[in-house]
Amino acid sequence: MPSFPNLVGPLGSAAVTLRLASERDIPEILIAHQDDFELHLRLGYERPPSGAELGRRTELEPAERQAGIGVRLTILQPGLDTCRGQLDVHRVDWDHLRAELGIWVAPGWRGRGLGAGALALAGRWLLRDVDLARVELLTGPDNQPMITAATTAGFQPEGILRAYVRERDRRLDLAVMSLVTSDLASR
């Protein structure tokens, strides 16, 4: 089974830095969930995570990364080491060389380009260095900030998956956006 390469150092651009998630991010994650009462719902969770749950998840991440299951990256402002959000690579299919991305940015840091910068940086890393052929993002069709960030990062809209998931006893549509290897040539 393929695995994700170890990051020797953080991934960076002028707009954003990404590093592997770590235990030191937990306080900022908890604050983000306090500041945005619906963040956990948009991430598909029934309730906000506890510090203990985040700690357990952090402990499992190196093994999941090594096994090729996924990787979680923390979004930072360049030159600083305070968590401003996270990008999660999950639903990895090594046979078809694709993965899904999930992302959140802390409420006080939204609208500053961190999300778009993180998606662009992670997308390039996954397609060039990890050798995936496709990364995709699924979001509510009414989540215009996410759609704008993904478009800015070079992701292409593919359409709407009607009644694709069930959350809180109702079926929801999801917009699909993707970045594929050939998209990098135009950027």
C-alpha positions in Angstrom: 0.0 0.0 0.0 1.5 3.4 -0.9 1.9 6.0 1.8 2.2 9.8 2.0 5.7 11.0 1.9 7.1 12.5 5.0 7.3 16.3 4.9 10.8 17.3 5.7 9.6 20.9 6.3 6.4 22.7 5.8 4.9 23.4 2.4 4.8 27.1 1.7 3.9 30.0 -0.5 3.7 33.8 -0.1 0.1 33.4 1.1 0.0 30.3 3.3 2.1 27.6 4.9 1.0 24.0 5.5 2.6 21.6 8.0 1.6 18.3 9.4 -1.1 18.6 12.1 0.1 18.3 15.7 -1.0 18.3 19.2 -0.1 21.9 19.6 -3.0 22.8 17.2 -5.7 21.4 19.6 -6.4 24.7 21.6 -6.9 26.7 18.3 -9.2 23.9 16.9 -11.3 24.0 20.1 -11.5 27.8 19.9 -12.6 27.7 16.2 -15.4 25.3 17.1 -16.5 27.7 19.9 -16.4 30.7 17.6 -18.4 28.9 14.8 -21.2 26.9 16.3 -21.9 25.2 13.0 -18.3 24.2 12.1 -18.8 20.7 13.3 -22.0 20.3 11.2 -20.2 21.5 8.0 -17.4 19.0 8.7 -20.0 16.2 9.0 -19.8 15.7 12.8 -22.8 15.4 15.2 -21.1 17.6 17.8 -17.9 19.6 18.2 -14.8 17.5 19.1 -13.4 17.3 22.6 -9.8 17.9 23.4 -9.4 14.2 24.2 -10.9 13.2 20.8 -8.5 15.6 19.0 -5.6 14.2 21.0 -6.5 10.6 20.0 -6.9 11.7 16.4 -3.4 13.3 16.5 -1.9 10.1 17.9 -3.3 8.1 15.1 -2.3 10.4 12.3 1.3 9.1 11.7 0.1 5.6 11.3 -2.7 6.6 9.0 -0.2 8.7 6.9 2.2 5.7 6.7 -0.7 3.4 5.7 -1.8 5.8 3.0 -5.2 6.3 4.6 -5.0 10.1 4.8 -3.1 13.1 6.0 -4.1 16.2 8.0 -2.3 19.5 7.4 -2.5 22.6 9.5 -3.0 25.9 7.8 -0.6 28.7 9.0 0.2 32.3 8.1 3.7 32.4 6.7 6.3 32.9 9.4 3.9 31.9 12.3 3.0 28.6 13.9 -0.5 29.2 15.1 -3.2 27.0 13.6 -5.6 29.0 11.4 -7.4 26.0 10.0 -6.8 22.5 8.7 -6.9 20.6 5.4 -7.7 16.9 5.5 -6.8 14.5 2.8 -9.2 11.5 3.1 -11.0 8.9 1.0 -7.8 8.1 -0.7 -8.1 5.6 -3.5 -4.6 4.4 -4.5 -5.9 2.2 -7.3 -7.4 5.2 -9.1 -4.9 7.7 -7.7 -7.4 10.1 -6.2 -8.4 11.6 -2.9 -10.9 14.0 -1.4 -10.0 17.1 0.4 -11.8 18.7 3.3 -10.9 22.1 4.7 -11.9 24.6 7.3 -10.5 28.0 8.3 -11.0 29.6 11.7 -13.8 32.3 11.7 -11.5 35.2 12.4 -9.2 34.2 9.4 -11.8 33.6 6.7 -11.8 35.8 3.6 -8.0 36.4 3.7 -7.0 33.9 1.1 -5.8 31.2 3.5 -8.3 28.6 2.2 -7.6 29.2 -1.5 -3.9 29.2 -0.8 -4.0 26.0 1.2 -6.1 24.2 -1.5 -3.7 25.3 -4.2 -0.6 24.3 -2.3 -2.0 21.0 -1.1 -3.4 20.2 -4.6 0.0 20.8 -6.3 1.8 18.7 -3.6 -0.7 15.8 -4.0 -0.6 15.8 -7.8 3.2 16.4 -8.2 4.9 14.9 -5.2 2.4 12.3 -4.0 1.6 11.3 -7.7 -2.1 11.3 -7.4 -4.0 12.0 -10.6 -7.0 13.7 -9.1 -8.0 15.6 -5.9 -11.6 16.5 -5.4 -13.6 18.6 -3.0 -17.3 18.1 -2.2 -19.3 21.0 -0.7 -22.8 22.2 -0.4 -23.9 23.9 -3.6 -24.8 27.0 -1.6 -21.3 27.2 0.1 -20.2 30.1 -2.0 -17.0 30.9 0.0 -15.8 27.4 -0.4 -16.6 27.3 -4.1 -14.8 30.7 -4.6 -11.7 29.4 -2.7 -11.6 26.2 -4.7 -12.0 28.1 -8.0 -9.3 30.5 -7.0 -7.1 27.5 -6.2 -7.6 26.1 -9.7 -10.3 23.5 -9.0 -12.8 23.0 -11.8 -16.6 22.7 -11.1 -18.0 19.3 -12.2 -21.6 19.5 -11.2 -24.0 18.6 -8.5 -24.4 15.1 -6.9 -28.1 15.1 -6.1 -29.2 13.6 -2.7 -25.6 12.3 -2.4 -25.3 12.2 1.4 -27.6 11.8 4.4 -27.0 14.1 7.3 -29.3 14.7 10.2 -32.1 12.6 8.6 -32.2 14.4 5.3 -30.6 14.0 1.9 -28.2 16.7 0.7 -26.9 17.7 -2.7 -23.1 18.3 -3.0 -21.2 20.3 -5.5 -18.1 18.5 -6.9 -14.9 20.4 -7.7 -11.7 18.8 -8.9 -8.1 19.4 -9.7 -6.3 17.0 -12.0 -2.7 16.7 -13.2 -3.4 18.5 -16.5 -4.8 21.5 -14.7 -1.3 22.2 -13.3 0.1 22.9 -16.7 -2.2 25.9 -17.0 -1.1 27.4 -13.7 
